């Protein structure tokens, strides 16, 4: 859900800016000093209520030490999304096709609902399970697998984060997700134990299973 009057691309930039600041170990007060703004103004930039001008974005990225392609991509996206566009359900700017952006946006969420037939959703995957899936999907391209594996494991930390309330996550799994063998019997056993632990030992995670013989369910009509 987006806030009233906040454009999706603003949230995209805001989420990435917040992550970059935190990775640089810069406080909001420190970021505010760089721009001569108040802390609340930095908060607006990091929640999408306002959007930095390109020159402001460049100054923040300089302070955070962000260089290379990720910096260039964010600046290009910010400039494109500021252009006037015709009203409609889609923005003129396309959100960068980058898995890093998914993590940034998910980190801004307070709660999430996911229906999955198979496999187990990424945020609930253990490392060996995720590695087996990614290795198959990327045909053994180890550099890509390693990069995406780290990002997938980072998503899981949202469920146990302590610097802000952990993500409230409700997952509805099909029985097939539990029976599809990924990575072999040992990996599947560890993955199932992981799901059982989160469902029984945490208050913010709820995992439910739709059995094969359960018939139609209300979520069949709303889950992608």
MDTraj code that builds the backbone (N, CA, C; nanometers):
import mdtraj as md
import numpy as np

residues = "UNK UNK UNK UNK UNK UNK UNK UNK UNK UNK UNK UNK UNK UNK UNK UNK UNK UNK UNK UNK UNK UNK UNK UNK UNK UNK UNK UNK UNK UNK UNK UNK UNK UNK UNK UNK UNK UNK UNK UNK UNK UNK UNK UNK UNK UNK UNK UNK UNK UNK UNK UNK UNK UNK UNK UNK UNK UNK UNK UNK UNK UNK UNK UNK UNK UNK UNK UNK UNK UNK UNK UNK UNK UNK UNK UNK UNK UNK UNK UNK UNK UNK UNK UNK UNK UNK UNK UNK UNK UNK UNK UNK UNK UNK UNK UNK UNK UNK UNK UNK UNK UNK UNK UNK UNK UNK UNK UNK UNK UNK UNK UNK UNK UNK UNK UNK UNK UNK UNK UNK UNK UNK UNK UNK UNK UNK UNK UNK UNK UNK UNK UNK UNK UNK UNK UNK UNK UNK UNK UNK UNK UNK UNK UNK UNK UNK UNK UNK UNK UNK UNK UNK UNK UNK UNK UNK UNK UNK UNK UNK UNK UNK UNK UNK UNK UNK UNK UNK UNK UNK UNK UNK UNK UNK UNK UNK UNK UNK UNK UNK UNK UNK UNK UNK UNK UNK UNK UNK UNK UNK UNK UNK UNK UNK UNK UNK UNK UNK UNK UNK UNK UNK UNK UNK UNK UNK UNK UNK UNK UNK UNK UNK UNK UNK UNK UNK UNK UNK UNK UNK UNK UNK UNK UNK".split()
xyz = np.array([
    [0.0846, -0.1186, 0.0000],
    [0.0000, 0.0000, 0.0000],
    [0.0881, 0.1235, 0.0000],
    [0.0560, 0.2226, -0.0844],
    [0.1313, 0.3462, -0.0869],
    [0.0550, 0.4544, -0.0140],
    [0.1275, 0.5566, 0.0339],
    [0.0643, 0.6666, 0.1031],
    [-0.0059, 0.7564, 0.0028],
    [-0.1147, 0.8230, 0.0469],
    [-0.1890, 0.9114, -0.0395],
    [-0.0964, 1.0198, -0.0945],
    [-0.0977, 1.0377, -0.2272],
    [-0.0178, 1.1417, -0.2887],
    [0.1278, 1.1054, -0.3113],
    [0.1691, 0.9856, -0.2739],
    [0.3083, 0.9437, -0.2919],
    [0.3183, 0.8545, -0.4139],
    [0.4043, 0.8912, -0.5080],
    [0.4199, 0.8138, -0.6297],
    [0.5090, 0.6922, -0.6054],
    [0.4812, 0.5809, -0.6760],
    [0.5627, 0.4595, -0.6572],
    [0.7115, 0.4821, -0.6784],
    [0.7473, 0.5660, -0.7790],
    [0.8894, 0.5881, -0.8037],
    [0.9549, 0.6666, -0.6902],
    [0.8763, 0.7500, -0.6203],
    [0.9316, 0.8210, -0.5048],
    [0.9677, 0.7214, -0.3947],
    [0.8808, 0.6247, -0.3730],
    [0.9073, 0.5227, -0.2714],
    [1.0301, 0.4407, -0.3097],
    [1.0448, 0.4133, -0.4392],
    [1.1593, 0.3366, -0.4867],
    [1.2899, 0.4074, -0.4530],
    [1.2974, 0.5362, -0.4854],
    [1.4184, 0.6136, -0.4573],
    [1.4390, 0.6271, -0.3070],
    [1.3299, 0.6506, -0.2331],
    [1.3390, 0.6673, -0.0880],
    [1.3968, 0.5434, -0.0215],
    [1.3493, 0.4258, -0.0626],
    [1.3950, 0.3012, -0.0025],
    [1.5437, 0.2799, -0.0266],
    [1.5892, 0.3110, -0.1477],
    [1.7297, 0.2932, -0.1797],
    [1.8168, 0.3939, -0.1047],
    [1.7704, 0.5179, -0.0933],
    [1.8453, 0.6193, -0.0193],
    [1.8635, 0.5802, 0.1265],
    [1.7578, 0.5281, 0.1859],
    [1.7667, 0.4881, 0.3259],
    [1.8693, 0.3758, 0.3424],
    [1.8643, 0.2780, 0.2553],
    [1.9588, 0.1671, 0.2646],
    [2.1029, 0.2151, 0.2489],
    [2.1257, 0.3060, 0.1539],
    [2.2613, 0.3570, 0.1322],
    [2.3114, 0.4343, 0.2533],
    [2.2244, 0.5138, 0.3143],
    [2.2649, 0.5889, 0.4339],
    [2.3013, 0.4944, 0.5471],
    [2.2182, 0.3926, 0.5687],
    [2.2441, 0.2994, 0.6780],
    [2.3708, 0.2197, 0.6534],
    [2.3962, 0.1812, 0.5284],
    [2.5192, 0.1083, 0.4972],
    [2.6425, 0.1950, 0.5210],
    [2.6285, 0.3258, 0.4985],
    [2.7400, 0.4184, 0.5213],
    [2.7528, 0.4567, 0.6688],
    [2.6602, 0.4064, 0.7522],
    [2.6575, 0.4365, 0.8959],
    [2.6470, 0.5879, 0.9215],
    [2.5631, 0.6510, 0.8428],
    [2.5351, 0.7935, 0.8587],
    [2.3983, 0.8087, 0.9235],
    [2.3879, 0.8913, 1.0249],
    [2.2591, 0.9153, 1.0900],
    [2.1760, 1.0111, 1.0055],
    [2.0465, 1.0165, 1.0355],
    [1.9624, 1.1143, 0.9662],
    [2.0081, 1.2560, 0.9965],
    [2.0563, 1.2755, 1.1179],
    [2.1067, 1.4070, 1.1550],
    [2.2272, 1.4434, 1.0686],
    [2.3156, 1.3460, 1.0440],
    [2.4319, 1.3704, 0.9597],
    [2.3921, 1.4018, 0.8170],
    [2.2917, 1.3306, 0.7649],
    [2.2440, 1.3567, 0.6290],
    [2.1804, 1.4946, 0.6205],
    [2.1073, 1.5328, 0.7260],
    [2.0427, 1.6639, 0.7280],
    [2.1465, 1.7750, 0.7245],
    [2.2576, 1.7551, 0.7942],
    [2.3635, 1.8556, 0.7980],
    [2.4240, 1.8769, 0.6598],
    [2.4398, 1.7694, 0.5835],
    [2.4973, 1.7778, 0.4491],
    [2.4135, 1.8688, 0.3600],
    [2.2821, 1.8585, 0.3705],
    [2.1935, 1.9360, 0.2844],
    [2.1437, 2.0655, 0.3488],
    [2.1738, 2.0829, 0.4782],
    [2.1217, 2.1998, 0.5470],
    [1.9728, 2.1899, 0.5718],
    [1.9249, 2.0661, 0.5895],
    [1.7830, 2.0412, 0.6116],
    [1.7598, 2.0007, 0.7562],
    [1.6310, 1.9857, 0.7913],
    [1.5949, 1.9310, 0.9208],
    [1.5929, 1.7786, 0.9110],
    [1.5969, 1.7136, 1.0264],
    [1.5897, 1.5671, 1.0278],
    [1.4575, 1.5200, 0.9692],
    [1.3497, 1.5925, 0.9964],
    [1.2185, 1.5524, 0.9442],
    [1.2165, 1.5567, 0.7922],
    [1.2931, 1.6508, 0.7329],
    [1.3001, 1.6575, 0.5865],
    [1.3698, 1.5339, 0.5308],
    [1.4757, 1.4879, 0.5979],
    [1.5421, 1.3643, 0.5548],
    [1.4454, 1.2473, 0.5682],
    [1.3649, 1.2489, 0.6755],
    [1.2641, 1.1449, 0.6910],
    [1.1662, 1.1443, 0.5752],
    [1.1271, 1.2629, 0.5282],
    [1.0367, 1.2718, 0.4128],
    [1.1019, 1.2139, 0.2876],
    [1.2322, 1.2399, 0.2708],
    [1.3034, 1.1867, 0.1545],
    [1.3129, 1.0351, 0.1595],
    [1.3209, 0.9782, 0.2800],
    [1.3412, 0.8343, 0.2948],
    [1.2098, 0.7574, 0.3075],
    [1.0991, 0.8257, 0.3014],
    [0.9693, 0.7582, 0.3011],
    [0.8904, 0.7881, 0.1743],
    [0.9463, 0.8727, 0.0881],
    [0.8804, 0.9017, -0.0388],
    [0.7833, 1.0171, -0.0338],
    [0.7711, 1.0829, 0.0819],
    [0.6794, 1.1971, 0.0883],
    [0.7329, 1.3162, 0.0095],
    [0.8651, 1.3214, -0.0081],
    [0.9245, 1.4203, -0.0977],
    [1.0397, 1.3532, -0.1698],
    [1.0835, 1.4137, -0.2789],
    [1.1843, 1.3517, -0.3642],
    [1.3007, 1.4474, -0.3842],
    [1.4245, 1.4002, -0.3700],
    [1.5379, 1.4910, -0.3821],
    [1.5578, 1.5404, -0.5242],
    [1.6020, 1.6653, -0.5341],
    [1.6446, 1.7158, -0.6632],
    [1.7760, 1.6463, -0.6981],
    [1.8073, 1.6358, -0.8278],
    [1.9310, 1.5668, -0.8667],
    [2.0554, 1.6170, -0.7940],
    [2.0688, 1.7499, -0.7753],
    [2.1876, 1.8027, -0.7083],
    [2.1908, 1.7599, -0.5617],
    [2.0746, 1.7516, -0.4975],
    [2.0680, 1.7061, -0.3587],
    [2.1038, 1.5583, -0.3495],
    [2.0532, 1.4813, -0.4452],
    [2.0832, 1.3381, -0.4480],
    [2.2328, 1.3146, -0.4639],
    [2.2953, 1.3897, -0.5538],
    [2.4392, 1.3747, -0.5769],
    [2.5177, 1.4057, -0.4489],
    [2.4780, 1.5085, -0.3759],
    [2.5490, 1.5453, -0.2523],
    [2.5355, 1.4360, -0.1474],
    [2.4162, 1.3778, -0.1375],
    [2.3969, 1.2689, -0.0410],
    [2.4803, 1.1475, -0.0793],
    [2.4813, 1.1141, -0.2081],
    [2.5577, 0.9973, -0.2533],
    [2.7073, 1.0186, -0.2341],
    [2.7529, 1.1421, -0.2526],
    [2.8936, 1.1736, -0.2243],
    [2.9247, 1.1456, -0.0771],
    [2.8359, 1.1912, 0.0100],
    [2.8576, 1.1750, 0.1542],
    [2.8519, 1.0284, 0.1955],
    [2.7678, 0.9512, 0.1275],
    [2.7557, 0.8089, 0.1596],
    [2.8647, 0.7252, 0.0940],
    [2.9428, 0.7869, 0.0066],
    [3.0501, 0.7135, -0.0603],
    [3.0004, 0.6170, -0.1654],
    [2.8856, 0.6464, -0.2255],
    [2.8266, 0.5573, -0.3269],
    [2.8797, 0.5965, -0.4641],
    [2.9447, 0.5032, -0.5311],
    [3.0009, 0.5281, -0.6628],
    [2.9608, 0.4156, -0.7582],
    [3.0093, 0.4230, -0.8791],
    [2.9902, 0.3138, -0.9732],
    [2.8523, 0.3090, -1.0357],
    [2.8179, 0.1924, -1.0873],
    [2.6957, 0.1751, -1.1648],
    [2.5701, 0.1949, -1.0800],
    [2.5746, 0.1518, -0.9550],
    [2.4551, 0.1673, -0.8724],
    [2.4214, 0.3146, -0.8540],
    [2.5222, 0.3969, -0.8347],
    [2.5011, 0.5417, -0.8224],
    [2.4437, 0.5983, -0.9525],
    [2.5086, 0.5638, -1.0646],
    [2.4650, 0.6161, -1.1941],
    [2.3214, 0.5755, -1.2239],
    [2.2876, 0.4517, -1.1907],
    [2.1535, 0.4019, -1.2172],
    [2.0495, 0.4783, -1.1350],
    [2.0797, 0.5032, -1.0078],
    [1.9851, 0.5741, -0.9218],
    [1.9673, 0.7184, -0.9686],
    [2.0753, 0.7839, -1.0063],
    [2.0662, 0.9226, -1.0537],
    [1.9852, 0.9296, -1.1831],
    [2.0092, 0.8360, -1.2750],
    [1.9329, 0.8336, -1.4002],
    [1.7845, 0.8145, -1.3720],
    [1.7549, 0.7233, -1.2828],
    [1.6156, 0.6949, -1.2493],
    [1.5497, 0.8158, -1.1847],
    [1.6211, 0.8827, -1.0948],
    [1.5665, 1.0005, -1.0273],
    [1.5366, 1.1116, -1.1268],
    [1.6270, 1.1335, -1.2213],
    [1.6050, 1.2388, -1.3207],
    [1.4885, 1.2048, -1.4133],
    [1.4806, 1.0798, -1.4543],
    [1.3729, 1.0386, -1.5441],
    [1.2377, 1.0506, -1.4766],
    [1.2305, 1.0125, -1.3504],
    [1.1022, 1.0116, -1.2801],
    [1.0527, 1.1511, -1.2455],
    [1.1377, 1.2537, -1.2611],
    [1.0962, 1.3909, -1.2342],
    [1.0287, 1.4545, -1.3558],
    [1.0426, 1.3933, -1.4715],
    [0.9868, 1.4517, -1.5928],
    [0.8346, 1.4479, -1.5900],
    [0.7745, 1.5486, -1.6508],
    [0.6287, 1.5538, -1.6567],
    [0.5778, 1.4375, -1.7402],
    [0.4680, 1.3766, -1.6982],
    [0.4140, 1.2635, -1.7711],
    [0.2622, 1.2724, -1.7749],
    [0.2054, 1.2079, -1.8704],
    [0.0598, 1.2081, -1.8816],
    [-0.0002, 1.1256, -1.7696],
    [-0.1174, 1.1651, -1.7179],
    [-0.1821, 1.0864, -1.6130],
    [-0.2125, 0.9462, -1.6630],
    [-0.2015, 0.8515, -1.5737],
    [-0.2317, 0.7141, -1.6112],
    [-0.1871, 0.6196, -1.5030],
    [-0.2188, 0.4886, -1.5162],
    [-0.1841, 0.3920, -1.4119],
    [-0.0372, 0.3570, -1.4069],
    [0.0406, 0.3967, -1.5075],
    [0.1820, 0.3619, -1.5102],
    [0.2664, 0.4877, -1.5142],
    [0.3829, 0.4841, -1.4549],
    [0.4721, 0.5986, -1.4553],
    [0.5560, 0.5971, -1.5819],
    [0.6097, 0.7130, -1.6164],
    [0.6942, 0.7231, -1.7354],
    [0.8291, 0.6588, -1.7111],
    [0.8711, 0.6580, -1.5856],
    [1.0005, 0.5975, -1.5520],
    [0.9804, 0.4527, -1.5134],
    [1.0698, 0.3691, -1.5576],
    [1.0630, 0.2280, -1.5232],
    [1.1540, 0.2002, -1.4049],
    [1.1020, 0.1321, -1.3057],
    [1.1838, 0.0968, -1.1901],
    [1.2998, 0.0097, -1.2373],
    [1.4219, 0.0407, -1.2000],
    [1.5366, -0.0384, -1.2439],
    [1.5179, -0.1868, -1.2159],
    [1.5486, -0.2683, -1.3155],
    [1.5322, -0.4131, -1.3015],
    [1.6518, -0.4672, -1.2247],
    [1.6456, -0.4560, -1.0933],
    [1.7594, -0.4924, -1.0100],
    [1.7070, -0.5563, -0.8829],
    [1.7569, -0.6765, -0.8499],
    [1.7076, -0.7460, -0.7310],
    [1.7329, -0.6661, -0.6034],
    [1.8363, -0.5810, -0.6078],
    [1.8655, -0.4985, -0.4909],
    [1.7472, -0.4098, -0.4567],
    [1.6756, -0.3617, -0.5597],
    [1.5623, -0.2729, -0.5378],
    [1.4486, -0.3443, -0.4656],
    [1.4332, -0.4736, -0.4921],
    [1.3285, -0.5505, -0.4253],
    [1.3536, -0.5524, -0.2757],
    [1.4786, -0.5753, -0.2388],
    [1.5138, -0.5788, -0.0963],
    [1.4894, -0.4431, -0.0321],
    [1.5262, -0.3357, -0.1036],
    [1.5070, -0.2013, -0.0495],
    [1.3599, -0.1738, -0.0208],
    [1.2741, -0.2071, -0.1163],
    [1.1317, -0.1814, -0.0987],
    [1.0718, -0.2686, 0.0110],
    [1.1117, -0.3942, 0.0156],
    [1.0604, -0.4858, 0.1163],
    [1.1009, -0.4400, 0.2562],
    [1.2191, -0.3798, 0.2663],
    [1.2670, -0.3334, 0.3960],
    [1.1835, -0.2183, 0.4495],
    [1.1132, -0.1469, 0.3622],
    [1.0287, -0.0355, 0.4048],
    [0.8927, -0.0834, 0.4548],
    [0.8569, -0.2081, 0.4220],
    [0.7231, -0.2582, 0.4545],
    [0.7068, -0.2850, 0.6034],
    [0.5836, -0.2724, 0.6493],
    [0.5482, -0.3055, 0.7871],
    [0.4933, -0.4467, 0.7943],
    [0.4157, -0.4857, 0.6929],
    [0.3592, -0.6203, 0.6899],
    [0.3512, -0.6666, 0.5454],
    [0.3403, -0.7977, 0.5282],
    [0.3369, -0.8557, 0.3944],
    [0.2553, -0.9839, 0.3951],
    [0.1810, -1.0060, 0.2876],
    [0.1031, -1.1286, 0.2696],
    [0.1502, -1.1951, 0.1419],
    [0.1768, -1.3251, 0.1495],
    [0.2269, -1.3964, 0.0326],
    [0.1581, -1.5317, 0.0200],
    [0.1064, -1.5602, -0.0998],
    [0.0570, -1.6937, -0.1323],
    [0.1573, -1.7580, -0.2270],
    [0.1918, -1.8837, -0.2045],
    [0.2916, -1.9486, -0.2886],
    [0.2569, -2.0950, -0.3076],
    [0.2494, -2.1369, -0.4333],
    [0.2279, -2.2790, -0.4603],
    [0.3593, -2.3537, -0.4462],
    [0.4624, -2.3030, -0.5072],
    [0.5979, -2.3543, -0.4942],
    [0.6912, -2.2572, -0.5648],
    [0.8117, -2.2444, -0.5205],
    [0.8732, -2.3039, -0.4021],
    [0.8425, -2.2218, -0.2767],
    [0.9160, -2.2485, -0.1696],
    [0.9065, -2.1684, -0.0486],
    [0.9500, -2.0256, -0.0835],
    [0.8772, -1.9213, -0.0401],
    [0.9148, -1.7835, -0.0719],
    [1.0564, -1.7501, -0.0262],
    [1.1232, -1.6632, -0.1009],
    [1.2629, -1.6310, -0.0758],
    [1.2920, -1.5848, 0.0656],
    [1.2025, -1.5062, 0.1234],
    [1.2272, -1.4508, 0.2557],
    [1.2310, -1.5588, 0.3641],
    [1.1759, -1.6774, 0.3346],
    [1.1727, -1.7884, 0.4305],
    [1.2701, -1.8997, 0.3949],
    [1.3495, -1.8804, 0.2911],
    [1.4405, -1.9856, 0.2474],
    [1.5683, -1.9877, 0.3311],
    [1.6166, -2.1083, 0.3591],
    [1.7483, -2.1220, 0.4200],
    [1.8526, -2.1166, 0.3082],
    [1.9762, -2.0948, 0.3433],
    [2.0800, -2.0731, 0.2425],
    [2.0974, -2.1921, 0.1467],
    [2.1084, -2.3184, 0.1946],
    [2.1265, -2.4289, 0.1003],
    [2.0088, -2.4453, 0.0034],
    [1.8873, -2.4219, 0.0509],
    [1.7675, -2.4313, -0.0338],
    [1.7722, -2.3230, -0.1412],
    [1.8012, -2.1983, -0.0997],
    [1.8087, -2.0874, -0.1945],
    [1.9205, -2.1096, -0.2957],
    [2.0343, -2.1604, -0.2486],
    [2.1476, -2.1819, -0.3384],
    [2.1144, -2.2872, -0.4442],
    [2.0441, -2.3929, -0.4047],
    [2.0064, -2.4965, -0.5009],
    [1.9132, -2.4399, -0.6078],
    [1.8188, -2.3562, -0.5680],
    [1.7267, -2.2953, -0.6641],
    [1.7994, -2.2002, -0.7587],
    [1.8823, -2.1141, -0.7026],
    [1.9517, -2.0148, -0.7843],
    [2.0532, -2.0794, -0.8769],
    [2.1193, -2.1844, -0.8297],
    [2.2176, -2.2525, -0.9126],
    [2.1498, -2.3147, -1.0351],
    [2.0303, -2.3663, -1.0145],
    [1.9553, -2.4222, -1.1273],
    [1.9088, -2.3112, -1.2212],
    [1.8541, -2.2029, -1.1645],
    [1.7996, -2.0943, -1.2462],
    [1.9072, -2.0242, -1.3281],
    [2.0285, -2.0122, -1.2713],
    [2.1372, -1.9416, -1.3391],
    [2.2389, -2.0359, -1.4013],
    [2.2031, -2.1620, -1.4092],
    [2.2844, -2.2608, -1.4804],
    [2.4305, -2.2589, -1.4367],
    [2.4506, -2.2513, -1.3053],
    [2.5849, -2.2601, -1.2518],
    [2.6697, -2.1360, -1.2658],
    [2.6104, -2.0204, -1.2989],
    [2.6882, -1.8949, -1.3080],
    [2.7172, -1.8464, -1.1663],
    [2.8308, -1.8864, -1.1138],
    [2.8592, -1.8716, -0.9721],
    [2.8585, -1.7265, -0.9238],
    [2.9067, -1.6335, -1.0059],
    [2.9081, -1.4935, -0.9630],
    [2.7670, -1.4412, -0.9408],
    [2.6774, -1.4719, -1.0350],
    [2.5384, -1.4269, -1.0217],
    [2.4705, -1.4969, -0.9053],
    [2.4964, -1.6260, -0.8914],
    [2.4349, -1.7021, -0.7825],
    [2.4774, -1.6452, -0.6472],
    [2.6066, -1.6181, -0.6315],
    [2.6570, -1.5671, -0.5034],
    [2.5952, -1.4318, -0.4700],
    [2.5850, -1.3440, -0.5698],
    [2.5283, -1.2109, -0.5475],
    [2.3811, -1.2195, -0.5072],
    [2.3039, -1.2976, -0.5800],
    [2.1614, -1.3083, -0.5513],
    [2.1362, -1.3852, -0.4220],
    [2.2251, -1.4789, -0.3907],
    [2.2106, -1.5549, -0.2672],
    [2.2264, -1.4632, -0.1459],
    [2.3236, -1.3748, -0.1503],
    [2.3432, -1.2811, -0.0395],
    [2.2215, -1.1901, -0.0226],
    [2.1657, -1.1447, -0.1337],
    [2.0473, -1.0598, -0.1265],
    [1.9280, -1.1352, -0.0691],
    [1.9145, -1.2606, -0.1083],
    [1.8018, -1.3403, -0.0575],
    [1.8148, -1.3635, 0.0923],
    [1.9354, -1.3871, 0.1390],
    [1.9561, -1.4058, 0.2818],
    [1.9322, -1.2755, 0.3584],
    [1.9627, -1.1643, 0.2945],
    [1.9375, -1.0346, 0.3577],
    [1.7879, -1.0130, 0.3781],
    [1.7075, -1.0600, 0.2846],
    [1.5620, -1.0459, 0.2989],
    [1.5134, -1.1181, 0.4249],
    [1.5700, -1.2333, 0.4530],
    [1.5278, -1.3101, 0.5699],
    [1.5504, -1.2365, 0.7008],
    [1.6486, -1.1465, 0.7035],
    [1.6790, -1.0728, 0.8257],
    [1.5679, -0.9750, 0.8631],
    [1.4805, -0.9426, 0.7683],
    [1.3692, -0.8519, 0.7982],
    [1.2754, -0.9116, 0.9023],
    [1.2729, -1.0432, 0.9114],
    [1.1817, -1.1109, 1.0041],
    [1.2330, -1.1087, 1.1473],
    [1.3624, -1.0790, 1.1642],
    [1.4209, -1.0801, 1.2983],
    [1.4927, -0.9491, 1.3307],
    [1.4735, -0.8466, 1.2509],
    [1.5427, -0.7195, 1.2745],
    [1.5041, -0.6627, 1.4109],
    [1.5962, -0.5886, 1.4706],
    [1.5723, -0.5329, 1.6043],
    [1.5783, -0.3805, 1.6066],
    [1.6334, -0.3169, 1.5011],
    [1.6435, -0.1709, 1.5001],
    [1.5088, -0.1048, 1.4727],
    [1.4115, -0.1831, 1.4281],
    [1.2733, -0.1392, 1.4114],
    [1.1883, -0.2649, 1.4187],
    [1.0566, -0.2521, 1.4368],
    [0.9736, -0.3729, 1.4487],
    [0.9949, -0.4678, 1.3317],
    [1.0090, -0.5975, 1.3603],
    [1.0293, -0.6932, 1.2510],
    [0.9083, -0.6980, 1.1584],
    [0.9330, -0.7348, 1.0346],
    [0.8268, -0.7441, 0.9351],
    [0.7220, -0.8460, 0.9785],
    [0.5962, -0.8051, 0.9749],
    [0.4867, -0.8996, 0.9993],
    [0.4592, -0.9730, 0.8682],
    [0.4753, -1.1040, 0.8712],
    [0.4707, -1.1811, 0.7471],
    [0.3712, -1.2957, 0.7593],
    [0.2732, -1.2962, 0.6699],
    [0.1726, -1.4023, 0.6659],
    [0.1898, -1.4755, 0.5338],
    [0.2234, -1.6020, 0.5415],
    [0.2511, -1.6814, 0.4223],
    [0.1554, -1.8003, 0.4150],
    [0.0929, -1.8149, 0.3000],
    [0.0046, -1.9287, 0.2757],
    [0.0697, -2.0150, 0.1683],
    [0.1120, -2.1338, 0.2066],
    [0.1834, -2.2246, 0.1174],
    [0.0924, -2.3359, 0.0689],
    [0.1114, -2.3733, -0.0554],
    [0.0479, -2.4950, -0.1029],
    [0.1277, -2.6148, -0.0515],
    [0.0617, -2.7268, -0.0310],
    [0.1313, -2.8481, 0.0129],
    [0.2426, -2.8859, -0.0843],
    [0.2261, -2.8488, -0.2121],
    [0.3275, -2.8833, -0.3124],
    [0.4614, -2.8164, -0.2825],
    [0.4582, -2.6986, -0.2175],
    [0.5832, -2.6306, -0.1833],
    [0.6644, -2.7116, -0.0840],
    [0.5963, -2.7892, -0.0005],
    [0.6644, -2.8698, 0.1001],
    [0.7089, -3.0046, 0.0446],
    [0.6500, -3.0440, -0.0663],
    [0.6811, -3.1753, -0.1230],
    [0.7725, -3.1692, -0.2451],
    [0.7948, -3.0496, -0.2979],
    [0.8863, -3.0363, -0.4120],
    [1.0296, -3.0420, -0.3614],
    [1.1025, -3.1444, -0.3999],
    [1.2373, -3.1668, -0.3482],
    [1.3352, -3.0675, -0.4102],
    [1.3903, -2.9815, -0.3271],
    [1.4907, -2.8843, -0.3698],
    [1.6184, -2.9089, -0.2899],
    [1.7263, -2.9423, -0.3587],
    [1.8544, -2.9587, -0.2920],
    [1.8752, -3.0925, -0.2224],
    [1.7786, -3.1831, -0.2314],
    [1.7951, -3.3141, -0.1693],
    [1.7252, -3.3257, -0.0348],
    [1.7127, -3.4488, 0.0168],
    [1.6381, -3.4747, 0.1415],
    [1.6910, -3.3960, 0.2621],
    [1.8227, -3.3855, 0.2775],
    [1.8785, -3.3156, 0.3939],
    [1.8419, -3.1670, 0.3921],
    [1.8542, -3.1053, 0.2749],
    [1.8203, -2.9626, 0.2618],
    [1.6722, -2.9409, 0.2885],
    [1.5881, -3.0295, 0.2333],
    [1.4445, -3.0140, 0.2541],
    [1.4069, -3.0307, 0.4008],
    [1.4733, -3.1228, 0.4692],
    [1.4466, -3.1427, 0.6117],
    [1.4816, -3.0167, 0.6910],
    [1.5964, -2.9561, 0.6578],
    [1.6382, -2.8341, 0.7266],
    [1.5448, -2.7180, 0.6934],
    [1.4980, -2.7140, 0.5697],
    [1.4064, -2.6074, 0.5303],
    [1.2728, -2.6189, 0.6043],
    [1.2222, -2.7394, 0.6168],
    [1.0969, -2.7608, 0.6892],
    [1.1123, -2.7258, 0.8369],
    [1.2253, -2.7617, 0.8948],
    [1.2512, -2.7256, 1.0350],
    [1.2538, -2.5737, 1.0517],
    [1.3102, -2.5058, 0.9532],
    [1.3167, -2.3595, 0.9560],
    [1.1757, -2.2998, 0.9559],
    [1.0890, -2.3518, 0.8716],
    [0.9505, -2.3025, 0.8650],
    [0.8761, -2.3287, 0.9959],
    [0.8958, -2.4478, 1.0511],
    [0.8295, -2.4835, 1.1772],
    [0.8760, -2.3916, 1.2894],
    [1.0060, -2.3615, 1.2907],
    [1.0599, -2.2742, 1.3951],
    [0.9960, -2.1357, 1.3889],
    [0.9933, -2.0769, 1.2704],
    [0.9370, -1.9426, 1.2585],
    [0.7885, -1.9412, 1.2924],
    [0.7178, -2.0449, 1.2517],
    [0.5738, -2.0468, 1.2755],
    [0.5407, -2.0652, 1.4232],
    [0.6277, -2.1330, 1.4971],
    [0.5975, -2.1634, 1.6363],
    [0.6677, -2.0716, 1.7357],
    [0.7831, -2.0152, 1.6966],
    [0.8640, -1.9410, 1.7928],
    [0.8594, -1.7902, 1.7749],
    [0.7955, -1.7405, 1.6695],
    [0.7891, -1.5965, 1.6475],
    [0.6446, -1.5499, 1.6396],
    [0.6211, -1.4283, 1.6863],
    [0.4856, -1.3741, 1.6847],
    [0.4542, -1.2999, 1.5556],
    [0.5567, -1.2596, 1.4820],
    [0.5332, -1.1791, 1.3626],
    [0.5215, -1.2609, 1.2341],
    [0.5460, -1.3920, 1.2425],
    [0.5385, -1.4764, 1.1228],
    [0.4302, -1.5823, 1.1397],
    [0.3406, -1.5893, 1.0411],
    [0.2359, -1.6916, 1.0381],
    [0.2472, -1.7678, 0.9074],
    [0.2619, -1.8984, 0.9162],
    [0.2718, -1.9832, 0.7974],
    [0.1586, -2.0851, 0.8011],
    [0.0787, -2.0870, 0.6963],
    [-0.0307, -2.1815, 0.6853],
    [-0.0138, -2.2632, 0.5575],
    [-0.0655, -2.3843, 0.5586],
    [-0.0505, -2.4750, 0.4443],
    [-0.1879, -2.5159, 0.3927],
    [-0.2065, -2.5013, 0.2603],
    [-0.3293, -2.5486, 0.1954],
    [-0.3042, -2.6896, 0.1436],
    [-0.3708, -2.7907, 0.2005],
    [-0.3491, -2.9285, 0.1559],
    [-0.4060, -2.9518, 0.0168],
    [-0.3534, -3.0556, -0.0491],
    [-0.4000, -3.0892, -0.1832],
    [-0.5509, -3.1135, -0.1871],
    [-0.6024, -3.1782, -0.0834],
    [-0.7442, -3.2143, -0.0842],
    [-0.8309, -3.1107, -0.0128],
    [-0.7776, -2.9901, 0.0057],
    [-0.8520, -2.8871, 0.0780],
    [-0.9584, -2.8181, -0.0039],
    [-0.9567, -2.8384, -0.1378],
    [-1.0566, -2.7741, -0.2207],
    [-1.0256, -2.6265, -0.2415],
    [-1.1179, -2.5515, -0.3034],
    [-1.0966, -2.4077, -0.3274],
    [-1.0807, -2.3313, -0.1973],
    [-0.9994, -2.2282, -0.2035],
    [-0.9758, -2.1426, -0.0877],
    [-0.9945, -1.9982, -0.1304],
    [-1.0353, -1.9132, -0.0367],
    [-1.0614, -1.7733, -0.0685],
    [-0.9414, -1.7063, -0.1341],
    [-0.8207, -1.7443, -0.0929],
    [-0.7015, -1.6800, -0.1465],
    [-0.6670, -1.7245, -0.2878],
    [-0.7320, -1.8290, -0.3372],
    [-0.7063, -1.8693, -0.4741],
    [-0.7442, -1.7590, -0.5724],
    [-0.8382, -1.6755, -0.5323],
    [-0.8836, -1.5707, -0.6209],
    [-0.8056, -1.4421, -0.6115],
    [-0.7203, -1.4271, -0.5102],
    [-0.6501, -1.3010, -0.4926],
    [-0.4992, -1.3140, -0.4975],
    [-0.4469, -1.4330, -0.4781],
    [-0.3018, -1.4491, -0.4775],
    [-0.2492, -1.4658, -0.6194],
    [-0.1362, -1.3988, -0.6510],
    [-0.0790, -1.4096, -0.7851],
    [-0.0239, -1.5491, -0.8111],
])
top = md.Topology()
chain = top.add_chain()
for i, resn in enumerate(residues, 1):
    res = top.add_residue(resn, chain, resSeq=i)
    for name in ("N", "CA", "C"):
        top.add_atom(name, md.element.get_by_symbol(name[0]), res)
traj = md.Trajectory(xyz[None], top)
